[in-house]
């Protein structure tokens, strides 16, 4: 079973089936990112990415053609104890926030470019890159936990995009904190909901 934001390592160069023309920049050894889309059993909707922001390609992979699955939580546990001096600002922010996230006892990890960089070392990060974080909360957390998560978004050396995954969909914490409806991204497409935990 795989979930959105997991990284899939393909068994071979032909495992990824692009939804359109196969791009020339595609590195067949690079991880594929699980995305939200309803698929047939045994098939995962995935995205391939290159070194630049405009290098993105949607497609599919059979789970039988996946050699390994790397979750955001696994990437969080791979963080070295001491960051290097030449790491991008978003990775420096990740190191600073990791102890605070661990103290909350939630299922969390880096996603987006930071997660990809940690997984394979490809040069996808820039000095201006955001830090994408994923927190999996299948049940509504306490108000104190939500407040502590919201506090992580402030005072960092880069913009933090913290996504909450309820299991039924994902949404931006910053949008939830502002109040009103939130855009819940689901396998069937985005939905505007009042309560992302009741929307399931």
HUJO-V817229 format. One record per residue. RES is the residue in three letters. PHI is phi in whole degrees, -180 to 180 (NA if undefined). PSI is psi in whole degrees, -180 to 180 (* if undefined). D_LAST is the distance of its C-alpha to the last C-alpha in Angstrom with 2 decimals. Layout:
RES_PHI_PSI_D_LAST + RES_PHI_PSI_D_LAST
This chain:
UNK_NA_128_18.88 + UNK_-117_160_18.53 + UNK_-133_158_15.90 + UNK_-52_139_16.12 + UNK_85_-11_19.25 + UNK_-63_152_20.94 + UNK_-107_130_24.50 + UNK_-110_128_25.99 + UNK_-97_113_29.76 + UNK_-72_151_31.09 + UNK_-74_-29_33.87 + UNK_-154_172_36.04 + UNK_-67_-19_36.68 + UNK_-102_8_35.42 + UNK_-67_-37_32.01 + UNK_-82_126_30.27 + UNK_-109_107_30.15 + UNK_-67_145_30.02 + UNK_-74_-17_28.30 + UNK_-138_-151_31.57 + UNK_-59_140_34.98 + UNK_-76_120_35.19 + UNK_-72_149_36.13 + UNK_-70_-24_39.38 + UNK_-80_-7_38.02 + UNK_-61_127_35.62 + UNK_-100_110_36.40 + UNK_-65_-15_35.54 + UNK_-90_-13_35.58 + UNK_-75_152_32.99 + UNK_-64_153_29.43 + UNK_-106_140_26.66 + UNK_-98_125_23.41 + UNK_-68_130_20.14 + UNK_-118_171_18.23 + UNK_-88_114_14.96 + UNK_-169_136_15.73 + UNK_-68_132_15.09 + UNK_-137_169_18.35 + UNK_-68_159_20.35 + UNK_-58_136_20.50 + UNK_86_1_22.76 + UNK_-120_136_22.41 + UNK_-113_135_20.83 + UNK_-79_128_20.53 + UNK_-138_167_22.65 + UNK_-127_141_24.76 + UNK_-103_150_28.39 + UNK_-137_151_30.08 + UNK_-104_-157_33.72 + UNK_-84_-14_35.61 + UNK_-119_157_35.13 + UNK_-61_-31_32.26 + UNK_-85_3_33.06 + UNK_-102_86_32.94 + UNK_-137_143_29.48 + UNK_-149_125_28.79 + UNK_-83_151_25.69 + UNK_-175_-158_25.98 + UNK_-143_156_25.02 + UNK_-143_139_26.25 + UNK_-75_135_26.50 + UNK_-61_-26_25.36 + UNK_-67_-19_28.79 + UNK_-98_13_30.35 + UNK_-101_124_28.70 + UNK_-84_-32_31.14 + UNK_-158_150_29.03 + UNK_-118_129_25.62 + UNK_-118_117_25.71 + UNK_-90_159_22.66 + UNK_-56_-37_22.68 + UNK_-63_-41_23.29 + UNK_-63_-37_26.30 + UNK_-67_-38_27.64 + UNK_-61_-37_27.47 + UNK_-76_-12_29.59 + UNK_-88_-7_32.07 + UNK_-58_129_33.06 + UNK_-66_153_36.82 + UNK_-63_-35_38.09 + UNK_-124_123_40.19 + UNK_-73_152_39.27 + UNK_-75_168_42.05 + UNK_-76_-20_43.96 + UNK_-108_22_43.01 + UNK_-79_152_39.21 + UNK_-64_155_37.24 + UNK_-55_-35_36.08 + UNK_-68_-32_32.39 + UNK_-76_-34_33.27 + UNK_-62_-42_35.42 + UNK_-64_-38_32.49 + UNK_-61_-44_30.38 + UNK_-61_-40_33.20 + UNK_-68_-36_33.42 + UNK_-86_-21_29.74 + UNK_-54_-47_29.30 + UNK_-62_-35_30.92 + UNK_-70_-37_28.83 + UNK_-69_-40_25.56 + UNK_-62_-37_26.96 + UNK_-66_-22_27.87 + UNK_-83_-10_24.29 + UNK_57_51_23.44 + UNK_-120_161_20.28 + UNK_-84_103_19.45 + UNK_-134_164_20.85 + UNK_-180_166_23.03 + UNK_-76_145_24.58 + UNK_-128_-167_23.16 + UNK_58_-148_24.76 + UNK_-62_-39_28.52 + UNK_-64_-44_29.07 + UNK_-64_-41_27.14 + UNK_-63_-44_28.95 + UNK_-61_-44_32.25 + UNK_-67_-33_31.83 + UNK_-75_-38_30.93 + UNK_-132_-9_33.83 + UNK_78_3_36.12 + UNK_-68_147_36.26 + UNK_-79_70_37.41 + UNK_-99_-7_34.27 + UNK_-99_148_34.46 + UNK_-125_171_36.62 + UNK_-63_-24_37.87 + UNK_-100_7_35.46 + UNK_-65_140_32.32 + UNK_-72_163_29.15 + UNK_-105_115_27.54 + UNK_-95_124_23.96 + UNK_-119_144_22.14 + UNK_-120_131_18.82 + UNK_-123_122_17.32 + UNK_-94_115_14.62 + UNK_-130_86_12.91 + UNK_-67_-20_10.15 + UNK_-122_150_10.92 + UNK_-59_125_12.09 + UNK_-80_175_15.76 + UNK_-70_160_18.75 + UNK_-60_-35_20.14 + UNK_-65_-39_23.05 + UNK_-66_-44_21.10 + UNK_-62_-40_19.44 + UNK_-66_-40_22.97 + UNK_-67_-38_24.51 + UNK_-66_-42_22.22 + UNK_-63_-34_23.02 + UNK_-67_-21_26.68 + UNK_-69_-20_26.66 + UNK_-77_-13_26.46 + UNK_-105_149_29.91 + UNK_72_26_33.41 + UNK_-105_161_32.86 + UNK_-76_2_35.19 + UNK_-151_169_32.52 + UNK_-73_137_29.36 + UNK_-108_126_26.25 + UNK_-112_103_22.93 + UNK_-103_115_20.37 + UNK_-102_136_16.90 + UNK_-102_131_14.03 + UNK_-112_118_11.70 + UNK_-90_-6_8.60 + UNK_98_-35_8.47 + UNK_-94_-15_5.59 + UNK_175_177_8.12 + UNK_-129_151_11.21 + UNK_-150_161_13.06 + UNK_-83_128_16.61 + UNK_-61_-39_17.48 + UNK_-60_-37_20.46 + UNK_-69_-40_18.51 + UNK_-65_-42_16.37 + UNK_-65_-32_19.69 + UNK_-67_-21_21.37 + UNK_92_165_19.23 + UNK_85_-163_17.84 + UNK_-74_158_14.93 + UNK_-125_151_13.75 + UNK_-87_110_13.40 + UNK_-96_117_10.23 + UNK_-87_120_11.59 + UNK_-123_173_9.68 + UNK_-63_-24_11.65 + UNK_-96_7_12.02 + UNK_113_173_13.34 + UNK_-75_146_12.83 + UNK_-135_137_11.07 + UNK_-87_119_12.48 + UNK_-130_155_10.23 + UNK_-83_-36_11.78 + UNK_-136_109_9.50 + UNK_-66_-24_7.52 + UNK_-83_-24_6.53 + UNK_-91_-12_5.50 + UNK_-68_-22_3.81 + UNK_-62_*_0.00
